[in-house]
Amino acid sequence: MTRAMEKITAKGHVNVSAKHKTTLEVTADHELTPRGDCIIAVSSNKGAASLSTTFKDAARSDDAMIRMIIACGGLKEEVVGFGSKNLTFTHPRDLVVRKSNYCCGRTVMIMADKAAADLDRRIVEQLKKPQPVEIILIAERRRTRMSS
């Protein structure tokens, strides 16, 4: 099994609402307007493009399982989804998790079990505070069997 992990640091923001029903986003941008209802953290130290080659290779497979662990204010939330051979990891600032199978340069996980609106409201209240947010992304890919 191939396994890769990324640690991302970000911050909460007063305008986090986490109301989007199909996506969840972490951005390197420092500001957030109330329209950004999928954004759960700002000032990220990584975007999709700056994730490690090891992580990208593990996630860029249709048999990859991906987990995102969000930790803030003493609370944790986990989002589980999948990778795809169509992931490109080209966006410099954004990391987007999607419930759909849509892939673009910002996408780091598809077919996720949660979007921003599905997060526990207790952690959303913590994400509204300008405090540290730790994001861990884990990609696990099963090795395909060698034919004999």
N, C-alpha and C positions, 0 to 999 in steps of 0.2 A: 504494500500500500504506500502510495506517495502522500506525504502530509506536509503542508506549509502553513506558517502562521505569520501574521502581520500585526504589529501593535501600532495603534494610531492614537495620537493625543489631539484633543479638541477642547472646546469650551461650550458651556451652555449660553443661552441668550434669552433675554426677556421676551422676545417675539416668537419663541418656539410655541407652536400650537399643536403640532402633530395631529392634524385632522385629515391628511390625505389618505384615501382609501386603497390606493394601489401601489404607492411607492414610499420609500423612506430614503432620506439623503443626509450625508455629512459633507460639508463644504469647507474649503480653505478660505473662502470669503470671510471677512471679519464682521460684516453687517448682515442683517436679516430683516426684511420687511414683513409685515403681517401676511402678505400674499404668498410667502414661502412656506406653505402649510405642510410640506413633506419634509422640511429640513429639521433635524433634531439636534444638530450641533454645528458650530462654526469654528473658524480659525484652526482647521485641521492641519496637521503637519504633513499630510499626504493626500494626493488625489489618485485617481485610477492609474495614471501614467507612471507615478513614482512608486507603485507597489513593486516588490521584488520580482525578478524573473522567475524565481522558484515558485512564488505564489501564483503568478500569472500562468505558468506552465501547468501547475496542478489544477487550477480553476478552469482552464481553457479546454475542458473535456465534457462531453455529455454525460459521463459517469461520475462526475465530481459532485460531492456533497459539500456545501459551504455553510459555515455557522458564523454569525456575527454576535459577539457578546458586548453589550453596552453596559458600562458601569459608571454610575454618577451618584453622588450624595449618599453613599453606602448601599445603594440598590443596584441590582443587576437584572438585565433582561436578555433573553436569547432569541435570535431570529434564525430559522433554518431554511435553506433553499438549495439551489443547485447551480452548478457551473454550466458552461456551454462552449462548444467549439467556436461559436460565433462571437465570443467576448473579445474585444479589441484592446481594452485598457489604455485608451489614448487621451482621455481628458486630464488636463493638468491640475484641476481644482476639486472636482466632484467625485463622490462615491455614491452610487445609487443602487438600492435594493428594490427589486420589482416582484410583484405577485404574478405578473404576466411573463411571457417568454421573450419579450422585446429586448433586443440587445443594441446598444450604441456604445460610444467611447466612454460614457459615464457609468455604464452598468457593471457591477461587480458580482451580482447574484440575481438569478431568475427563479420563478416559481416559488417565491418565499412564502412562508406560512404566516407572515405578518407584514403589514405596512405601518406607516406612522400612526394611523388611526387605531390600530390594534394594540399599541403599546399600553402597558399598565399605566393608568393615570398618575399613580404615585411617582413613577420615574419621570414622567412628563413634567410634573411639578418641579422636580429636581433639575431637569434640563432647561427650565426657564431661568435658572439662576446662573450668574456669570462665574461658574466654578468649573474645575477640570472635569472632562469627560474622557474616559478611556474606552477605546473601541478595539476589540480583538477580532480579526478575521482568520478563520481556519478553513483551509481547503483540504479535503481528503479525497484521493482518487484510488479506486481499486485497480490493482494491476490486472491486465488481461492475461489469461492463461496462455502459456506457450503451447503450440501444438507439437505433438511428439512424432 
